[in-house]
Amino acid sequence: MVKSHFILRVSSEVFTKSDGSKRFFMHVLSKNIKDALKRAGTDFSLKKGRLEIALLVDKEVGLNILPRIFGISKIYLVKSIFSWKSKEDVIKLAETCFRKDVEGKTFAVRVKRKGKKQYIPFSSIELEKDIGAVLSPYSRGVDLNEPEITVYIEITEDKVLFFDSTIQAPGGLPVGSEGKALSLVSGGFDSLVASWMLLNRGVKLDFLFFRIAGEPQMNQLVSVLELFRYQWIFGYTPKLFVVPAEDAINTIKKYTPSILWQILLKRLIYKVSSLLCMKENYPYFSTGESIGQVSTQTLANLRVLDNSTDVPVLRPLIGFNKEEIIAKSREIGMYVACSKVKEYCYLLSGKARTSAKEEELLKWEKKIGIAKIVDSLLERIFLQKIAITFNEDSLYLSCSDLTPAMNLVDLRDDKSKELLKIENVIHVDFDKAIARPSIFSRDKVWVFFCEIGIKSSYLASILRMLGVEAYCLKDWKNLILKNDSLLKYTLLPFSE
């Protein structure tokens, strides 16, 4: 397999850290990258620099995984590397390397000098102009505002690097570089976006879930968390603590006024979370709360909630509105999965007090024996694996297992499809597939593939839970070697 050369740049905020902190951040980032690539089952070679990482890995794997690793700010796909002695050398090399790329297109040149400037006797702007001048005859002209193609060049004291493309990554800090916390999750938009924002700040998260509606509710959460883990969590395996809270809900509903149900439940959740944090050595727990979004999240009620815990509460969404939260869920690829999670607040439906008095809450908590309820819940907490439960080996097929009766579905994004085109397969958008799983009928066999197996294994897992025979194709690149006549497919009605 031919590997591509990537240069990974760390977030700019790391530059302001002390030398010791920089070394620590680079160590954590390298560890997370290695874990992500090992999980994808790909070979790679990694060389850590002072503030950047050079990586040799399969191009498609790199383009799919690297933009989802916190701590990386920009990803440069290297086209060529040359030695140089004069500015004329660089200009000639650039002309040879990029003239076909700019042919018939508008373009711009972006040059960055790196290293001791006294050894590079010309400015970046000067070189941009000179290279632009030699490339212009091959193109439709220079456009510095909205070019169809951008020529990226980096020049050091003795090397010039020509980049095929540059990709924006999430930035932030490497996960695990800023300690740990316990994230309260429900599977909905708020808690997942809040978790993403803390991961982006380098916080290593484990998860806590209060089950109030039995196994179906928990299965929904596990399904969402599995996708979230595959998409964004590298460097460790997160834990999921589950609190079976159905009996506690019934007690609150039976013995307290309905106007206080929701705030009493939230205080119970806070009390249990606080004690679990102290027991398991988590300095903080986090929530997806934002000011005024619902009745339990008014400033007055947030204060009485904080008074029920001895552990600091992190609220990364405190100033967000719902539209901003949903927009962020789309941006991080979790909107469709979260939108499928049922809302269980109806179990405590009804008008809720927007400014609850702590004295009144304490009275009702004493009446229902809140201390015993908390102790009981703590004793019943269990760890749940973040994975859909079935024989994992049975999920995967090889190209040699394919038969004409199977329907082969390509879930890759448009860029990946352009990199490697495969004919005679069904092309389906992943988000639409998750949103409409009923399109995959139970009387057919479905085999999915994607860039590195994340989306395909996730969708196959979901469909199996719905009784559909579905598989993930692990060696899909061998499809280009198969005889087209072996595979027979029908189109799915996914057009809008």
Buried (B, 14 or more C-beta within 10 A) or exposed (E): EEBBBBBBBBBEEBEEBEEEEBEBBBBBBBBBBBBBBEBBEBEBEBEBEEBBBBBBBBBBBBBBBBBBBBBBBBBBBBBBEBEBEEBEEBBBBBBEBBBEBBEEBBBBBBBEBEEEEEEBEBEBEEBBEBBBEBBBEBBBEBBEEEBBBBBBBBBBEEEBBBBBBBBEBBBBBBBBBBEBBBBBBBBBBBBBBBBBBBBBBBBBBBBBBBBBBEEEBBBBBBBBBBBBBBBBBBBBEBBBBBBBBEEBBEBBBEEBEEBBBBBBBBBBBBBBBBBBBEEBEBEBBBBBBBBEBBBBBBEEBBEBBEEBBEBEBBBBBBEBEEEEBBBBBBEBBBBBBBBBBEEBBEBBEEEBBBEBEBEBBBEBBEEBEBEEBBEBBBEEBEEBEBBBEEEEEEBBBEBEEBEEEBBBBBBBBEEBBEEBEBEEBBBBEBBEBBBBBEEBEEEEBBBBBBBBBBBBBBBBBBBBBEEBBBBBBBEBBEBEEBEEEEBEEEEBEEEE
